[in-house]
Amino acid sequence: MKARAFSYARPSTVMEALETFADAGEDASYVAGGQSLVPALALRLQAPQLLIDIAHIEALRGVELQGGWLRIGALTRHCEVLTDPLIARHAPLYHAAAPHVAHPAIRNRGTIGGSISHSDPASEFPAMTLAMGAELELVSRTGTRRVAADDFFIDLFQTAIEPGELLVAIHVPVIRPGHRWAFHEFARRRGDYALVGCGVLAEFSDGLIEQARIVFFSVGNTPLRARQAEQCLIGKRLDEAAVAAAQALVGGDLDPPEDEHVPPAMKRHLARVLLGRLLGQIMRQDS
Amino acid sequence: MNALTSLDRPNSYIGRSVPRPNAKRLLAGRGRYVTDFVLPRMLHVAYVRSPYAHARIVSIDAQAAREMPGVKLVATGQDLARLCTPWVGTMDHFKGMKSPPQLPLPVDKVVWSGQAVVAVVADTRALAEDAAETVAIEFDELPVVVDIDAARMPGSPVISPELGSNLCFHGKIDTGGVDDVFANAAHIVEEEFHFGRHTAVTMEPRAIIADYDASEQQLTVHHATQTPYQFQDIYSRHYGIPESRVRVIAPDIGGSFGMKLHMYHEDMAVVGLSIMLGRPVKYVADRIESFVSDIHARDHRVRARMAVDADGEILAMDVEDVTAIGAFSAYPRTSVVEGNQVYRLMGAPYTFRNYRADLQVVFQNKVQMSQYRAVGHPIACAVTERLVDMIAAKTARDVFEIRSGNLIPDDAYPCTSPTGYQFEALSHHACLAKLRQMMDYDRLRAEQAQLRSKGIHRGIGIATFVEITNPGPAFYGVGGARISSQDGAIIKITPSGDVRCLISVTELGQGTETIIGQIVAEHLGVDRNRIKVITGDTETTPHGGATYACRGAGIGGETALQAALKLKANVLSVAGAILQEASEKLDIQNGWIIDAATMHPRVELAEIARIVYFRSDTLPPGTQAQLSVTHHYAPQGYPFAFTNGVQGCHLELDVETGLVNILKVWVVEDCGRIINPLLVDEQIRGGVVQGLGAAFFEECAYGDNGQLTNGSLADYLVPMAVEMPDIEIGHVETPTLDTQLGAKGVGEAGTAAASAAALNAVNDAMAPFGGSIAQLPMTPARILKALGHI
């Protein structure tokens, strides 16, 4: 299939992009890497009148350390997430997830800002954004705001981004010495959407878990925190009993949709297995 | 010192891994696929498709589409029915077979979701799609027949009421004595198997340009197909254009696997649209269209049982196969061939004599199911080989032992299978022994036991198979289908002493042109680089069967061989006249006429050609040199050249997740004389990958309403490089004596048994947990269910 005809604009600043969008009304769409949008255009699932190509806006690029936060420009490509040393060190769950994000050709073009704005519930980066407790920097014609990841993912393909607003950067609180983390996903083929995926970030103090963020993806309409599993770990030493307790609770944390091929019972089962393996990995990191 | 081999002879190309001459061109991006062709005044068609699996067409309103920019024609089923006669996908030798008549586009009702209903032709594909969106079709939904049991239930809706039922074909084979054998057997194993639908997913989708020139009444079709002659015949007969004025050109083809030899409604419509417009019309299926309109394959439910005596000897097999083929049988090869090969290949490697099988081929509201690589083989192989493994388990025998005790002995040929297949010479035991050694089987078993104690669960599976190749006219011709089992070649020597070979077998990326070049070079006695092989144009290449059922090497190759010998005799005859020497004392080597006894060069072939073409005045009176020959060859010995082999699969099963890591596959195969080892091995590897796709990944999933629910490459999983194992290949060579070349086919071998070996390996890995699986593909969900986790 071929996309319907559309107009194309290529602003060079954020403000120009915002104004172009405002002038076009809501029948415009920003495009950066285009790895989700362009197939949707080709399938005529989406047919905006105007595409605003933000890929050439310099201010949306770059990765830098700002105090206790790592600022990752929205245009940072998946392949850069995979190789950037600052991300590897300070936002390690992105680094761990990146090899599982699609395939090299897609990673060469896809951007982290695009992935998070699109908010596919099976995507790795939105989930890891939530797992690391990042904040999303949104810019509109009237100003800038930062939204915590916990408030950002609202529903299926729906985020806190208002029409015309642009995600310009992701701010990740940097890893501290007591942090341990692990990431994995089960997929039928490397690079596929995961059957179930999970990232865990835990902060230890004196051998006890002080904070835990356990985020699953591909199990609901948005990335999901396994809050009961998280809670049951707080204040505990991470041992086999603690792992088993968290595993026992995780099924209740998730609400996988009905799916003939991957039924909810299977998603819950895989989530339990995955959580057991990830916590086991963290346990072994400690020893 | 290394001994000399037959490969050290001059011009010795057969048996050598020479690279494909066309590979560099394709790698350089200079391939010429139908999609690349831009003809003057060419238009593009987009189709409006049915959203329903079964519905009456109440009305079509295309007025808005006709007024859209760039639109040149909007055509319906009625419009095309005026030009094109209907076709029926039956063959006479399948007694009682039924199928409804087909037209390019439906006139009154649709029978599967995705069926093309209205054609919109415009200046560009995008404009045609814009206009197609405005076509309003009113449908009246009809009850849908999806399930194979529902299709046969009394009182269920009948898709083609004029046929009386949804049964396309019912076949039975019975050698007699089966009930008695089962009644007295020491052990019986039985299982119900499910094989999902999958599809070809060629890199290049279907593509066609029809170009009708009314001034000459000439139809030229550029068609991505493996069988141009078959389509020349079909277009000629159904559109009433004399055959001599229909030209079908199959240029570079990006994979076919049997998918591109069936008649598709969109393709037939394109011809009619070009006739209506007097302009070239192009149609290229996009990936979404491919999923809903390319043939699907398999879709079987098989109940089978096997009886064995106390000594582990297999005595009998009893099989019931129900297969669903969509709403009609494909044309012109029919959709019964798959089921027919399933129930005739069951148990083919083994000695037992008592066999009974029942085949029911049913209609349903899905896209047509028909021949795809290894037609029927993987079903017959998986059923047979799983039952054999179950017998091994039941009688506490090793999987190699049970097979070596039951496979037809290598010295028992010729012999005939209980289903009537005549085997000239197979080599099951030699292959089995070689596989065992290649796998280092005893070490693998020891390692398996050791790893199980560590919670690592590996499985080992093997599967023997028989493959149908080189079919004679018994395959299609006797059934009334105008599909040739013979091939033709024209070989000519140019004035410079180069060689051109025009041959009816076709190139789909598998290397046909390469091996034909090797055969001609060896038997004519010239350098391979001086030979150009030309295929795929009905205007220039002789009529033949082209490519299907593994016939390119065996039949096409023999055609080329005999044509080369004929031409060589002509060359030596005129060379004898020129050299004043008896032609039988001469030979050709590396493009030189030599003295056969002393090997001394006498005169260059190019010099002979120069004299023949430009100085015929210097030849003795009465000499009319023939430096072009035409030769046809049709198989006349065995009805098929059967091949055989065995595969081994080693994998690791994650028993908590149901995910499988395929560690290695081994194949030992006997395709007779090997012409090009590299191409043979890559045929097998590609086939194995397709078989593993069927085993673990590929399935066309349908909802209860007959909607395909995974019709994109995001949802339909094809095997990818990361998941594929190393595939190690060994050979046993038993040439057929039916031909001088001795080659049989090899294209189906990989696919035939890969899924069976994988099925056995997964079951082997699961054995400690008491679970078992008999459904392909083996998805994580099905494996977890078999293990009792969900």
Interface residues (C-beta under 8 A of the other chain):
Chain A: M1 K2 A3 R4 A5 L43 R44 F186 R188 R189 R190 G191 D192 Y193 L195 E260 H261 V262 P263 A265 M266 H269 L270 V273
Chain B: T124 R125 A126 E129 D130 E133 D286 I288 E656 T657 L659 F696 F697 A701 T709 A714 L717 P719 M720 V722 E723 T779 P780 A781 L784 H789 I790
